[in-house]
């Protein structure tokens, strides 16, 4: 297990010298990421990358900068500066005649924590002023300086290094809160526990059920057996490639369903944190067909598969959530449903008009959904050359899938067959 330690050089050095034993029974490796200014914490998180199981920040200040920047992808904690750290600062202030802690301004800490710490050492709180929100260094400096210049306070207690340096430069008596050794050890143990829990959660079993509507049996239309076999093999080959990429396994379940077995950690990376269904875009781009996906977590493969099938049914019914955890609760909803509602797919493109005309002719003749340029030209009333161009347009719009050319002993170019995906037209009609 690896813990990234982010903070100023002096605090990071203290943490590193404490060693892995400070995390209790957990065996952890510490990686140092020291900075000169708290606002560099975001860059340090990005530099550490995904090799970290948990982050430990030197104080709530760099943690808040990283959290607000949205770069925390792993569990994180920080060394608290309230409690023992504030008690230490108050003790140092009472022993130094330059400071008067009963008339002080404080930042970042919560007012309730400050009042509690003052009460525990029997100091009055009437003359203290607290700025709880973490803002820019200049704003926090103005807060302390303004109170001091108006003689409302006689000292400043800050959690931010840059604020302490600016206040000292203009002559404001300043005390900077520092983490205690006990606080560092406690935070290290917390980081170790967070990292261990994250590893266990990432190793949780996950199952993806991939359903292919195009391969389902239909009483209205029949498709050639060889075409279904070709598509199934192409789809299985593509899923095996995707599964290998995320260290998972894939195998067919029946004629129109596949199962991918992976860990939660692998699925998080493949779905952008369960925000996008996996495999959908690549299959659509390379095979020109739509798939439906359900993801489930569980303690066993059977539990995960049950939850995956429930997620698939839910996704088919609501077009929103496609993944559930091991308790059956929805994870982050998919983003494709709102996109589909906000920007509906155009119904009057050239390709869709061509597909609609072909599907009507095929329905009249009760013919197969596989055509070539000659048959398409006859049904559309155009030359084979024009029909070939129209069929290529269908492929570009994902409305047809080119089949492998027939091998014949006759000279000349073999016929190029196309499978028409008329299911797209059916969905358009159903949505009207």
Buried (B, 14 or more C-beta within 10 A) or exposed (E): BBBBBBBBEEBBBBBEEBEBEBBBEBEBEBBBBBBEBBBBBBBBBEEBEEEBBBBBBBBBBBBBBBBEBEBBBBBBBBBBBBBBBBBBBBEEBBEEEEBBBBBBBBBBBEBEBBEBBBEEEEBEBEBBBBBEEBEEBEEBBBBBBEBBEEEEBBBBBBBBBBBBBBBEEEEBBBBBBBBBEEBBBBBBBBBBBBBBEBEEBBEBBBBBBBBBBBBEEEEEBEBBEEBBEBBBEBBBEBBBEBBEEBEBEBEBEEEBBBBBBBBBBBBBBBBEEBBBBBBBEEBEEEBBBBBBBBBBBBEEEEBBBBBBBBBBBBBEEEBBBBBBBBEBEBBBBBEBBEEEEEEEEEBEEEBBEBBBBBBEBBEEEEBBBBBBBEBBBEBBEBEBEBBBEBBBBBBEBBBBBBBEEEEEEEEEEEEBBBBBBBBBBEEBEEEE
